[in-house]
C-alpha cells in the first residue's frame, strides 16, 4: 500500500493511494490532489545519508570506492514534500539533484544482524539529496553546508510498504530535468546493500521508528538552475517532483 501525509484546510491528514493513483482520506473518501500540500510521508527523527554508495558515482567524481559506509546526517530544516519548491541559494556555482532510495525504519533496533535486518523496515520512499557542489571537499566535511540548505531534502510522495516491493535490490532509479533524462541507475549496483547498512549503523547507534537511511545516488548528477523541474522516479514507488526557485 502507498501512504501519503498531506496538509488540507490547515490540518495534517494521512491518506492512502489505490488503483489509478486515486488518493483516499482517513474516511476512504476521494481527495482532490490539486487542493492539498504534500508533506514528507513520515516525520523522521534521524536521517542518515550515504556518500559514494554507487561505484559509478564515485568514479564520475574522481573518488575511490569506500571500504566501509560513509555516513552523514541530513538535517530536518531540509525536509519538504512532493511539489514543494527547492530554493536555489544566492552566489553559488553548482547545485545538483541526487535520486535516492530512502529506507524507513519500522521499530527501534540495535545490534541487528544482517540476516534479520529487513524485518525492521517499515517501507520505502524517494529522496532527493540536493547538494551544492561548491561546498564539497576536505574543508567541508562532513557536508553540512553542502547538503543543509533549507528545502534541500525533498521526499515522497508516497511511503510504500516493505512487502509491496518484491526485490528492493533491483529497482530502476531515474532523474529527469524538464523532461530530459539526466540520471539512471539500479539498486542492484549499491556498494553496501540495505541489510548491510542496517547492521553497520545499528552496531553503534539505535535506530527508531521512522528514522531513515538514504542509500546514495548513482552517476549522472548535473547542474540545475532556477526554473528547472526535477522529477525523480523509482520503480514501484512513484515520482517525486520539485521545481527550483531562486532565493
C-alpha positions in Angstrom: 0.0 0.0 0.0 1.1 3.6 -0.7 0.7 6.0 2.2 0.6 9.8 2.0 0.8 12.7 4.5 -0.7 15.9 3.3 -2.0 19.3 4.5 -5.6 20.3 3.8 -7.6 23.0 5.4 -5.0 23.7 8.0 -4.8 20.1 9.2 -2.4 17.2 8.6 -4.1 14.1 7.1 -3.0 10.6 6.4 -4.2 9.1 3.2 -3.7 6.0 1.0 -3.4 5.6 -2.7 -5.4 3.0 -4.5 -5.8 2.0 -8.2 -5.3 4.7 -10.9 -3.4 6.8 -8.3 -6.7 7.8 -6.5 -5.9 9.3 -3.1 -8.3 8.5 -0.3 -8.5 10.2 3.1 -8.9 8.6 6.5 -12.6 8.1 5.8 -11.9 6.4 2.4 -13.2 9.5 0.6 -11.5 10.7 -2.6 -9.2 13.6 -2.3 -8.7 16.3 -4.9 -4.8 16.4 -5.0 -4.9 19.9 -6.6 -6.2 21.2 -3.3 -3.6 19.7 -0.9 0.0 20.2 0.1 2.1 17.0 0.1 4.2 16.5 3.2 7.1 14.1 3.7 5.5 10.7 4.1 6.9 10.3 7.6 8.3 12.6 10.3 11.8 11.1 10.8 14.0 11.5 13.9 17.4 10.8 12.3 18.0 10.8 8.6 21.3 9.1 7.8 22.7 9.7 4.3 25.2 7.6 2.4 28.0 9.1 0.4 29.6 7.3 -2.6 27.4 4.2 -2.3 27.4 3.6 -6.1 30.8 2.8 -7.7 29.9 4.7 -10.9 29.0 7.9 -8.9 32.4 7.7 -7.1 34.1 7.3 -10.4 32.3 10.3 -12.0 33.6 12.4 -9.1 37.1 11.0 -9.4 37.0 9.4 -5.9 37.9 6.0 -4.6 35.2 3.5 -3.8 34.8 3.4 0.0 35.9 0.4 2.1 33.0 0.9 4.6 29.8 3.0 4.5 30.5 6.8 4.5 27.7 8.4 6.6 26.4 11.8 7.2 23.2 13.3 8.8 20.6 15.2 6.8 19.0 17.9 9.0 15.2 18.5 9.5 15.2 22.0 8.1 15.8 20.5 4.6 12.7 18.3 4.6 10.0 19.1 2.1 7.3 17.2 0.3 6.4 16.4 -3.3 5.7 19.6 -5.4 7.2 22.0 -2.8 9.8 24.4 -4.2 13.6 23.9 -3.8 15.3 27.2 -3.2 18.5 27.9 -5.2 20.9 29.8 -2.9 22.4 33.1 -3.9 26.0 33.2 -5.0 26.6 29.5 -5.7 28.1 27.9 -8.9 26.9 24.3 -9.0 23.8 22.7 -7.4 22.6 19.2 -8.3 20.0 16.6 -7.5 20.7 13.1 -6.1 18.0 10.5 -6.6 18.0 8.0 -3.7 16.0 5.1 -2.4 15.1 6.0 1.2 14.6 3.3 3.8 12.1 3.9 6.6 12.7 2.0 9.8 9.6 0.4 11.4 10.7 -0.2 15.0 13.6 0.5 17.3 16.6 -1.7 16.8 20.2 -2.0 17.9 22.9 -4.6 17.1 20.8 -6.0 14.2 22.4 -8.9 12.3 22.3 -8.7 8.5 20.1 -11.8 8.3 17.3 -10.1 10.3 17.8 -6.5 9.1 14.9 -6.4 6.6 12.4 -7.3 9.3 12.9 -3.8 10.9 11.9 -1.9 7.8 8.5 -0.2 7.5 8.8 0.8 3.9 10.4 2.9 1.2 10.2 6.3 -0.4 12.1 8.6 -2.8 14.5 11.2 -1.5 16.4 14.0 -3.4 19.6 14.7 -1.6 20.1 18.2 -3.1 23.7 19.3 -2.9 25.8 22.4 -3.6 29.0 21.1 -5.1 30.8 24.3 -4.2 30.9 23.1 -0.6 32.1 19.6 -1.0 35.7 18.9 -0.3 38.2 18.4 2.6 37.3 21.7 4.1 33.6 20.9 4.1 33.5 17.5 5.8 31.0 16.5 7.0 29.0 18.1 4.2 26.6 20.1 6.4 26.7 23.3 4.4 26.6 21.5 1.0 23.5 19.5 1.9 22.0 21.5 4.7 20.2 24.5 3.0 16.5 24.9 3.7 14.5 22.8 1.2 17.4 20.6 0.3 15.7 17.3 1.3 12.6 16.6 -0.8 11.0 13.2 -0.1 7.9 11.3 -1.1 5.3 11.5 -2.4 4.5 8.0 -1.0 5.6 5.6 1.7 5.4 2.2 0.1 5.0 -0.8 2.4 8.1 -3.0 2.7 6.3 -6.1 1.4 5.0 -4.3 -1.7 8.4 -4.3 -3.3 9.3 -7.8 -4.3 13.0 -7.1 -4.9 14.3 -3.9 -3.4 17.8 -4.8 -4.7 16.7 -4.5 -8.3 14.8 -1.1 -8.7 15.4 1.3 -11.5 16.2 4.9 -10.5 15.8 7.8 -12.9 16.1 11.6 -12.7 14.5 13.9 -15.3 15.1 17.6 -15.5 12.5 19.4 -17.5 11.6 16.1 -19.0 15.1 15.2 -20.1 16.6 12.0 -18.7 19.8 13.0 -16.8 20.4 10.2 -14.3 19.7 6.4 -14.4 20.8 3.6 -12.2 19.6 0.5 -10.4 19.7 -0.5 -6.7 21.5 -3.7 -7.6 24.6 -1.6 -8.0 24.6 -0.4 -4.4 28.1 -1.0 -2.9 26.6 -1.5 0.6 23.1 -3.0 0.4 20.3 -2.2 2.8 20.7 -5.1 5.1 24.5 -4.3 5.4 23.7 -0.7 6.2 21.2 -1.5 8.9 23.7 -3.9 10.5 26.6 -1.4 10.3 24.6 1.6 11.6 22.9 -0.3 14.5 26.3 -1.6 15.6 26.9 1.9 17.1 23.5 3.6 17.4 19.9 2.8 17.9 17.5 3.4 15.0 13.9 4.2 15.9 10.6 4.1 14.1 10.5 6.5 11.1 14.3 7.1 11.1 15.5 6.9 7.6 18.5 5.7 5.6 19.1 7.5 2.3 21.1 4.9 0.4 23.1 7.0 -2.0 22.9 8.1 -5.7 24.2 6.6 -8.9 26.1 8.5 -11.6 24.5 11.2 -13.6 24.4 14.3 -11.4 24.3 17.6 -13.3 23.9 21.3 -12.6 20.3 22.6 -12.2 19.0 26.1 -12.2 16.1 28.2 -11.0 13.0 27.4 -13.1 14.1 23.7 -13.6 11.7 20.9 -12.6 13.4 17.8 -11.1 11.4 14.6 -11.4 12.8 11.6 -9.6 11.4 8.2 -10.3 12.0 4.9 -8.6 10.4 1.7 -9.9 7.5 0.5 -7.7 7.3 3.8 -5.7 6.4 6.6 -8.0 7.7 10.0 -8.9 8.9 12.9 -6.7 8.7 16.3 -8.4 10.0 19.6 -7.3 10.6 22.9 -9.1 13.7 25.1 -8.3 13.1 28.7 -7.5 15.7 31.5 -6.9 16.4 32.7 -3.4 
